Amino acid sequence: MAKGGHFGGFGGGNMQQLMRQAQKMQEQLAKTQEELDVKEYEASSGGGMVTCRVSGKRELLSLEIKPEAVDPDDVEMLQDMILAAVNEALRQGEETREKAMSAMAPSGMGGLF
């Protein structure tokens, strides 16, 4: 303990204020994470032949494949279209999450989340 009962130059009132600010920031972070978890992202590939929807929790919610995309002689093309759609939807969700978390970070701490 430093001179006069202060911790590292912070008075008791300042420490309480910092604790309240930290608690408020933690509550805002939890609320933002909940909001991001329920968002949905959709992407398609192959000119709309394959469409998928993912959640903010990074879970595949739906996958639609148009019948004309199914060619038994070219299964690899269908697999590529599925991967492209799913990866794009996941990328959209991750980009949204990163932007939201960076916006909440105090100045100079953008890479924290």
N, C-alpha and C positions, 0 to 999 in steps of 0.2 A: 504494500500500500504506500502510495506517495504521501508527501506532506499534506497535512490538513484534511486527510480522509478522502482524497480524490484518487480516482483510478486513472492513471496515465493521462492526467490533465483533463479528464471529464468530470464535471461536477455531478452530483446525484441527480439533479433535474435534467441535465443533458443526457445522462445515461438512460433515464426513464423515457425521455423523448425518443432516443435512438431505438429503444426496445419497442415502443409503440409503432414507430415507422417500420421497423423490421416486421412486426406482426401484421401490419396493414399490407405490406408488400407481399408477405407470404399468403395472406388471404386472397389478394388480387391474382397472384400466380396460380393458386389452386382453382379459382373461378375461371381464369383464362384456359387452364388445362382442361377443365370440364367442358367448356364451350368448344374447344378444339377437338375433343374426343367425339363429340356428337355430330360434327360436320361431316359431310360426305363429298367425295370427289369422283367425278366421272371422266373417263377417257375412252377413246375409240381408236381403232387402227384399221388398216385395209379399207379405207374409204367407208367406214361405218360397218364393216362386216363383223367386227368383234367390238363389243362395248362392255366395259366393266365399271363397277362402282365400288369404292373402298371407303372405309370409315377413317376418322381421325385417329382411331386406335390402331390403324394399319392392318385392318382386317378386310378381306375380300367379302363384299356384301352380295354382289350379283355379277354374273357373267353371262352375256347374251352372245350367241353365235348364230348368224344368219345361215340358213340351210345351204345357200349357194357358196358359202365359205368352206364347206366340207367337201374336199376332194380326196377320195381314198388314195389317189396316186400322188398326192402332194400334202401329206400330213405335216411335213416340216413347215410349210408355209403357214398353216393354221397355228401351229405351235408358236411360230415367230410373231404372228399377229396377237396372240393371247399375251405373250410376254411383253410386247410393246405396249399394249393397252394397260395392263396391270402396272407395269413400271412407270408409265406416264402418270397414272392416277396417284400412285404412291409418291411420286416426285412432287406433284401439285400439293398434296397434303403436307409433305415435309417442308416445302417452301413456305407455305402458309404458317406452319408451326414456328419455323425459325424467325419469320418476320414478326410474329406476335410476341415471341419471347424476347427478341432483341429490343422491341419497342418498350418492354417493361424494365429492361436492365438500366440501372443508373448510368449516367454518363461515364464513358470510359470502360464500361464492363459489358459491352455488347457481345463479346464472345463467351460470356459466362454460361449461357444456356446453350 
